[in-house]
Amino acid sequence: MQALGYKETKEYLDEEISKDEMIEKIKMETRRYAKRQLTWFRKNENTTWLNMEKSQDENINIIIEKI
C-alpha cells in the first residue's frame, strides 16, 4: 500500500475525497517522487546521463565508455 496512488485511491473509495482531489493528489505525489529520484541520481557519482537530443549511436558510445 506504499505505491503511488494507493492511499489516494483508498481515500476516494472511502468517499473521503472527490475524484478530482484524488487525481490532483496523485499528480502532486508523483511529482514529489520524481524530484526525490532526480536528487538521488544527481548525488550518485556513478550515474551516467544521456542526452536524448543526440543520436542513438552517440548515446551508445557514452554507455560503452562507462562500462
HELIX and SHEET records of a PDB file:
HELIX    1   1 TYR A    6  LEU A   13  1                                   8    
HELIX    2   2 LYS A   19  LYS A   43  1                                  25    
HELIX    3   3 GLN A   56  LYS A   66  1                                  11    
END                                                                             
